[in-house]
Amino acid sequence: MPAFLEIPALDIFSDDGENLSSTIQLLLVMTVLSLAPGILILMTCFTRIIIVLGFVRSGLATQQMPPNQVLIGLALFMTFFIMAPVFAEVNEEALQPLFDGDMSQEEAFEAAADPMKEFMAEHTRENDLALFMGYAGEERPESLDDVPLTALVPAFAISELKTAFQIGFMIFVPFLVIDMVIASVLMSMGMMMLPPVMISLPFKVLLFVMVDGWHLVVRSLLFSF
């Protein structure tokens, strides 16, 4: 083969043949970082919080107020606040020993997965977990250690979706009542050409402010965990 067509060999192992080279380790770290948004969304309380906040904005019918950036920022900081004990345990049990060289990458991953699995299992419905365990042909787990993350993560995600929609329904009901009352009043006055939403919007905002709605919503989210 001509010299210019030769492909240089890539040694992905270090001299002892056991640990990956620093280049491959860096590639693995970048891969994990690229998956960080998905991990944040599906393995923490972020999903429930952002959906409930979206329901609040939809119920108020304020279009883009608050903006998406504000809702996402609030959801992120609430997620960090709620997950702080879990993240602290992951840092203490997995990250610090890994950085100090007292634990291998596989051991650190298993140690970091345990606190996350405990949090997710606490908020996962049994029938949702049974759905994925049954589809994968897995037997009924005797302990949390026997539950794989591949089944626990989607089960936790759909459990969070159901909980968020239940909370969103309760938030929507008062706003729906206001819309119905305003629409009935306008029809009784013969003002059928006037959009009820235009009249009900100030009343919904006024009611939400008077009952300190944001405080109640955030309080409910915090105590739901």
Secondary structure as GFF3:
##gff-version 3
##sequence-region A 1 225
A	DSSP	three_ten_helix	3	5	.	.	.	ID=ss1
A	DSSP	alpha_helix	22	34	.	.	.	ID=ss2
A	DSSP	alpha_helix	36	42	.	.	.	ID=ss3
A	DSSP	alpha_helix	46	60	.	.	.	ID=ss4
A	DSSP	alpha_helix	68	90	.	.	.	ID=ss5
A	DSSP	pi_helix	91	95	.	.	.	ID=ss6
A	DSSP	alpha_helix	96	99	.	.	.	ID=ss7
A	DSSP	alpha_helix	105	122	.	.	.	ID=ss8
A	DSSP	alpha_helix	126	135	.	.	.	ID=ss9
A	DSSP	three_ten_helix	144	146	.	.	.	ID=ss10
A	DSSP	alpha_helix	149	188	.	.	.	ID=ss11
A	DSSP	alpha_helix	196	210	.	.	.	ID=ss12
A	DSSP	alpha_helix	213	223	.	.	.	ID=ss13
###
